[in-house]
Amino acid sequence: MKKINIIVAVVVLLFCIGYFFMIQGLPDRNLANTLKSSFMPSLLLIILVGLTLILLIQNIVKDSEESCNYAITGKELLGILVMTVLIFAYVFLLDIVGFLIITPVVMFILMKLTGSKKIRETIIVSVSVTLVIYIIFDLLFRVQLPDGLIL
């Protein structure tokens, strides 16, 4: 497991280098009282590099005796395929249905697929996370989320 974590950390760091050069070419927005268009990607890049460095340092310093089974069962493969199709459907339906309607539905389905048992808890989390994301992006960052054709 230690060797794989080091390889993954190096691959992610290489991805971060490419991502850094990509965000340098983002055009600036001419809107008053808004952040630059490269702010959020830069913030995400800093977080990703930080977490990757923590993973890398932990695996270099610590001696790990963990083992891992790399075999994927048919049930796991089916789950991966269903989640992939669901995410593609979400991206496709986002402009049609709208963020506030499709996001809690997709989150509810994903939570049920990943083993959440309590329906009431799943509904509360799906709706509240959607509202928090909406408030942060639409009201705080002034990023317009898709309203959809229905609203």
Phi and psi in degrees as GROMACS dihedral restraints (atoms count N, CA, C in turn):
[ dihedral_restraints ]
;  ai    aj    ak    al  type     phi  dphi    fc
    3     4     5     6     1   -62.2    20    10
    4     5     6     7     1   -45.0    20    10
    6     7     8     9     1   -63.7    20    10
    7     8     9    10     1   -42.2    20    10
    9    10    11    12     1   -66.5    20    10
   10    11    12    13     1   -40.9    20    10
   12    13    14    15     1   -62.0    20    10
   13    14    15    16     1   -38.7    20    10
   15    16    17    18     1   -66.6    20    10
   16    17    18    19     1   -42.6    20    10
   18    19    20    21     1   -63.0    20    10
   19    20    21    22     1   -45.4    20    10
   21    22    23    24     1   -61.9    20    10
   22    23    24    25     1   -42.4    20    10
   24    25    26    27     1   -61.5    20    10
   25    26    27    28     1   -42.5    20    10
   27    28    29    30     1   -65.8    20    10
   28    29    30    31     1   -41.9    20    10
   30    31    32    33     1   -63.3    20    10
   31    32    33    34     1   -42.7    20    10
   33    34    35    36     1   -65.3    20    10
   34    35    36    37     1   -38.9    20    10
   36    37    38    39     1   -63.8    20    10
   37    38    39    40     1   -38.0    20    10
   39    40    41    42     1   -65.0    20    10
   40    41    42    43     1   -40.1    20    10
   42    43    44    45     1   -59.6    20    10
   43    44    45    46     1   -42.6    20    10
   45    46    47    48     1   -62.3    20    10
   46    47    48    49     1   -37.8    20    10
   48    49    50    51     1   -62.7    20    10
   49    50    51    52     1   -46.2    20    10
   51    52    53    54     1   -63.1    20    10
   52    53    54    55     1   -41.3    20    10
   54    55    56    57     1   -62.6    20    10
   55    56    57    58     1   -39.1    20    10
   57    58    59    60     1   -59.9    20    10
   58    59    60    61     1   -45.3    20    10
   60    61    62    63     1   -69.3    20    10
   61    62    63    64     1   -30.1    20    10
   63    64    65    66     1   -69.6    20    10
   64    65    66    67     1   -40.0    20    10
   66    67    68    69     1   -76.1    20    10
   67    68    69    70     1   -12.9    20    10
   69    70    71    72     1   -67.3    20    10
   70    71    72    73     1   -26.1    20    10
   72    73    74    75     1   -92.5    20    10
   73    74    75    76     1     6.7    20    10
   75    76    77    78     1   -68.9    20    10
   76    77    78    79     1   135.4    20    10
   78    79    80    81     1   -73.6    20    10
   79    80    81    82     1   150.0    20    10
   81    82    83    84     1   -82.1    20    10
   82    83    84    85     1   146.6    20    10
   84    85    86    87     1   -91.1    20    10
   85    86    87    88     1   148.1    20    10
   87    88    89    90     1  -104.2    20    10
   88    89    90    91     1    43.2    20    10
   90    91    92    93     1  -104.2    20    10
   91    92    93    94     1   136.1    20    10
   93    94    95    96     1   -71.0    20    10
   94    95    96    97     1   145.5    20    10
   96    97    98    99     1    57.8    20    10
   97    98    99   100     1    35.3    20    10
   99   100   101   102     1  -125.6    20    10
  100   101   102   103     1   159.3    20    10
  102   103   104   105     1   -77.0    20    10
  103   104   105   106     1   158.3    20    10
  105   106   107   108     1   -64.9    20    10
  106   107   108   109     1   155.4    20    10
  108   109   110   111     1   -66.6    20    10
  109   110   111   112     1   -18.5    20    10
  111   112   113   114     1   -92.4    20    10
  112   113   114   115     1     1.3    20    10
  114   115   116   117     1   -63.9    20    10
  115   116   117   118     1   -55.2    20    10
  117   118   119   120     1   -64.7    20    10
  118   119   120   121     1   -45.7    20    10
  120   121   122   123     1   -59.9    20    10
  121   122   123   124     1   -36.7    20    10
  123   124   125   126     1   -67.4    20    10
  124   125   126   127     1   -41.0    20    10
  126   127   128   129     1   -62.1    20    10
  127   128   129   130     1   -45.2    20    10
  129   130   131   132     1   -62.9    20    10
  130   131   132   133     1   -38.4    20    10
  132   133   134   135     1   -63.7    20    10
  133   134   135   136     1   -43.5    20    10
  135   136   137   138     1   -62.7    20    10
  136   137   138   139     1   -44.1    20    10
  138   139   140   141     1   -63.2    20    10
  139   140   141   142     1   -45.0    20    10
  141   142   143   144     1   -63.9    20    10
  142   143   144   145     1   -43.2    20    10
  144   145   146   147     1   -64.0    20    10
  145   146   147   148     1   -42.9    20    10
  147   148   149   150     1   -60.6    20    10
  148   149   150   151     1   -48.1    20    10
  150   151   152   153     1   -65.6    20    10
  151   152   153   154     1   -37.4    20    10
  153   154   155   156     1   -66.7    20    10
  154   155   156   157     1   -40.2    20    10
  156   157   158   159     1   -64.9    20    10
  157   158   159   160     1   -37.8    20    10
  159   160   161   162     1   -61.1    20    10
  160   161   162   163     1   -46.1    20    10
  162   163   164   165     1   -59.9    20    10
  163   164   165   166     1   -45.1    20    10
  165   166   167   168     1   -63.8    20    10
  166   167   168   169     1   -47.2    20    10
  168   169   170   171     1   -64.8    20    10
  169   170   171   172     1   -42.2    20    10
  171   172   173   174     1   -59.5    20    10
  172   173   174   175     1   -41.4    20    10
  174   175   176   177     1   -78.4    20    10
  175   176   177   178     1   -23.4    20    10
  177   178   179   180     1   -79.4    20    10
  178   179   180   181     1   -41.6    20    10
  180   181   182   183     1   -77.4    20    10
  181   182   183   184     1   -48.3    20    10
  183   184   185   186     1   -83.9    20    10
  184   185   186   187     1   148.6    20    10
  186   187   188   189     1   -95.6    20    10
  187   188   189   190     1   123.0    20    10
  189   190   191   192     1  -108.5    20    10
  190   191   192   193     1   137.5    20    10
  192   193   194   195     1  -113.8    20    10
  193   194   195   196     1    17.7    20    10
  195   196   197   198     1   -72.3    20    10
  196   197   198   199     1   150.1    20    10
  198   199   200   201     1  -125.7    20    10
  199   200   201   202     1   160.4    20    10
  201   202   203   204     1  -140.4    20    10
  202   203   204   205     1   139.2    20    10
  204   205   206   207     1   -99.0    20    10
  205   206   207   208     1   118.5    20    10
  207   208   209   210     1   -90.5    20    10
  208   209   210   211     1    -1.2    20    10
  210   211   212   213     1   -71.5    20    10
  211   212   213   214     1   135.7    20    10
  213   214   215   216     1  -106.4    20    10
  214   215   216   217     1   124.1    20    10
  216   217   218   219     1   -76.9    20    10
  217   218   219   220     1   166.0    20    10
  219   220   221   222     1   -62.6    20    10
  220   221   222   223     1   -37.5    20    10
  222   223   224   225     1   -65.2    20    10
  223   224   225   226     1   -41.4    20    10
  225   226   227   228     1   -65.9    20    10
  226   227   228   229     1   -41.1    20    10
  228   229   230   231     1   -64.0    20    10
  229   230   231   232     1   -41.6    20    10
  231   232   233   234     1   -62.3    20    10
  232   233   234   235     1   -41.2    20    10
  234   235   236   237     1   -62.3    20    10
  235   236   237   238     1   -41.0    20    10
  237   238   239   240     1   -63.8    20    10
  238   239   240   241     1   -43.1    20    10
  240   241   242   243     1   -65.0    20    10
  241   242   243   244     1   -42.4    20    10
  243   244   245   246     1   -63.8    20    10
  244   245   246   247     1   -43.2    20    10
  246   247   248   249     1   -65.2    20    10
  247   248   249   250     1   -38.7    20    10
  249   250   251   252     1   -62.6    20    10
  250   251   252   253     1   -46.8    20    10
  252   253   254   255     1   -62.5    20    10
  253   254   255   256     1   -40.5    20    10
  255   256   257   258     1   -63.9    20    10
  256   257   258   259     1   -40.3    20    10
  258   259   260   261     1   -68.5    20    10
  259   260   261   262     1   -40.3    20    10
  261   262   263   264     1   -64.8    20    10
  262   263   264   265     1   -39.3    20    10
  264   265   266   267     1   -64.1    20    10
  265   266   267   268     1   -39.4    20    10
  267   268   269   270     1   -60.3    20    10
  268   269   270   271     1   -47.6    20    10
  270   271   272   273     1   -63.3    20    10
  271   272   273   274     1   -40.3    20    10
  273   274   275   276     1   -67.2    20    10
  274   275   276   277     1   -42.6    20    10
  276   277   278   279     1   -84.2    20    10
  277   278   279   280     1   -10.3    20    10
  279   280   281   282     1   -58.4    20    10
  280   281   282   283     1   -46.0    20    10
  282   283   284   285     1   -73.1    20    10
  283   284   285   286     1   -26.5    20    10
  285   286   287   288     1   -82.0    20    10
  286   287   288   289     1   -50.3    20    10
  288   289   290   291     1   -89.3    20    10
  289   290   291   292     1   -38.1    20    10
  291   292   293   294     1   108.1    20    10
  292   293   294   295     1   150.9    20    10
  294   295   296   297     1   -61.5    20    10
  295   296   297   298     1   -46.9    20    10
  297   298   299   300     1   -67.9    20    10
  298   299   300   301     1   -20.4    20    10
  300   301   302   303     1   -96.1    20    10
  301   302   303   304     1   -47.7    20    10
  303   304   305   306     1   -76.8    20    10
  304   305   306   307     1   -32.8    20    10
  306   307   308   309     1   -63.1    20    10
  307   308   309   310     1   -49.2    20    10
  309   310   311   312     1   -64.6    20    10
  310   311   312   313     1   -31.9    20    10
  312   313   314   315     1   -65.5    20    10
  313   314   315   316     1   -47.4    20    10
  315   316   317   318     1   -66.3    20    10
  316   317   318   319     1   -40.7    20    10
  318   319   320   321     1   -63.0    20    10
  319   320   321   322     1   -40.4    20    10
  321   322   323   324     1   -60.6    20    10
  322   323   324   325     1   -46.8    20    10
  324   325   326   327     1   -63.7    20    10
  325   326   327   328     1   -44.6    20    10
  327   328   329   330     1   -62.4    20    10
  328   329   330   331     1   -40.8    20    10
  330   331   332   333     1   -65.5    20    10
  331   332   333   334     1   -38.2    20    10
  333   334   335   336     1   -68.2    20    10
  334   335   336   337     1   -38.7    20    10
  336   337   338   339     1   -67.1    20    10
  337   338   339   340     1   -30.8    20    10
  339   340   341   342     1   -90.3    20    10
  340   341   342   343     1     6.7    20    10
  342   343   344   345     1   108.7    20    10
  343   344   345   346     1     9.5    20    10
  345   346   347   348     1   -68.9    20    10
  346   347   348   349     1   128.6    20    10
  348   349   350   351     1   -96.8    20    10
  349   350   351   352     1   -34.2    20    10
  351   352   353   354     1   -86.1    20    10
  352   353   354   355     1   115.5    20    10
  354   355   356   357     1   -67.8    20    10
  355   356   357   358     1   -44.2    20    10
  357   358   359   360     1   -60.7    20    10
  358   359   360   361     1   -44.9    20    10
  360   361   362   363     1   -63.1    20    10
  361   362   363   364     1   -40.7    20    10
  363   364   365   366     1   -63.8    20    10
  364   365   366   367     1   -41.9    20    10
  366   367   368   369     1   -65.2    20    10
  367   368   369   370     1   -45.6    20    10
  369   370   371   372     1   -61.4    20    10
  370   371   372   373     1   -45.3    20    10
  372   373   374   375     1   -65.1    20    10
  373   374   375   376     1   -44.4    20    10
  375   376   377   378     1   -59.9    20    10
  376   377   378   379     1   -47.3    20    10
  378   379   380   381     1   -71.1    20    10
  379   380   381   382     1   -44.3    20    10
  381   382   383   384     1   -67.9    20    10
  382   383   384   385     1   -39.5    20    10
  384   385   386   387     1   -64.8    20    10
  385   386   387   388     1   -40.7    20    10
  387   388   389   390     1   -60.8    20    10
  388   389   390   391     1   -44.2    20    10
  390   391   392   393     1   -66.5    20    10
  391   392   393   394     1   -39.5    20    10
  393   394   395   396     1   -63.9    20    10
  394   395   396   397     1   -44.3    20    10
  396   397   398   399     1   -61.7    20    10
  397   398   399   400     1   -42.4    20    10
  399   400   401   402     1   -62.2    20    10
  400   401   402   403     1   -45.7    20    10
  402   403   404   405     1   -63.3    20    10
  403   404   405   406     1   -45.0    20    10
  405   406   407   408     1   -63.7    20    10
  406   407   408   409     1   -49.9    20    10
  408   409   410   411     1   -79.4    20    10
  409   410   411   412     1   -44.5    20    10
  411   412   413   414     1   -77.7    20    10
  412   413   414   415     1   -45.1    20    10
  414   415   416   417     1   -90.5    20    10
  415   416   417   418     1   -40.6    20    10
  417   418   419   420     1   -83.0    20    10
  418   419   420   421     1   -53.0    20    10
  420   421   422   423     1   -88.8    20    10
  421   422   423   424     1   -10.1    20    10
  423   424   425   426     1    59.0    20    10
  424   425   426   427     1    40.5    20    10
  426   427   428   429     1   -99.5    20    10
  427   428   429   430     1   120.1    20    10
  429   430   431   432     1   -75.3    20    10
  430   431   432   433     1   121.9    20    10
  432   433   434   435     1   -92.1    20    10
  433   434   435   436     1   151.2    20    10
  435   436   437   438     1   -60.0    20    10
  436   437   438   439     1   128.0    20    10
  438   439   440   441     1   -84.5    20    10
  439   440   441   442     1   -25.3    20    10
  441   442   443   444     1    84.4    20    10
  442   443   444   445     1   169.5    20    10
  444   445   446   447     1   -81.9    20    10
  445   446   447   448     1   -18.5    20    10
  447   448   449   450     1   -75.0    20    10
  448   449   450   451     1   -41.0    20    10
